[in-house]
Amino acid sequence: MPGPSEWIIIAIVAIVVIFGAKKIPEIARSMGRAQSEFKKGMKEGTAELDENPPAAAAPPATQPAASPPPAEATTDASEQKADDAPSG
């Protein structure tokens, strides 16, 4: 069974066979450009966040919840009779 260094050599040979020796530098160059563009975008995004913090940090503006209507004063008939009766 091949060791780790032998697998790397096999992978390099396979890549050269698949893409060709002339195409490999172009692929590596385009990957390097993509990586630098990605890093540049990350720096710009970080700088933009430093200048303008996200609005999510502030509590969301919501309308106050509608309060339920006041409960109607209902009196029980027995309470009325007790109040109307003379005390003594």
C-alpha positions, 0 to 999 in steps of 0.5 A: 500500500502506498504511503502519503508521499507516494499518493501525492506523486500519483495525484500530481501525475494524474493532474498533469495527464488530465489537464496537460502541462501547459494548462496547470499554470493557468489554473493555478494563476486563476485560483490565486486571482480568485483567492485574492479577490475573495480576500479583498471582498472580505476586507471591504465587507469588514470595513463596511461593517465597521463603518455601519454596524448592522441594524439588528443590534438595535431592538426592532421598531414595533407598534405597541400591542393593542390593550384589551378593551376594559372589562364591563362592570357586571353585577350579580343579582344577589349582590344587588339584593344584598345592597338594597336590603336594609341593614340592621 
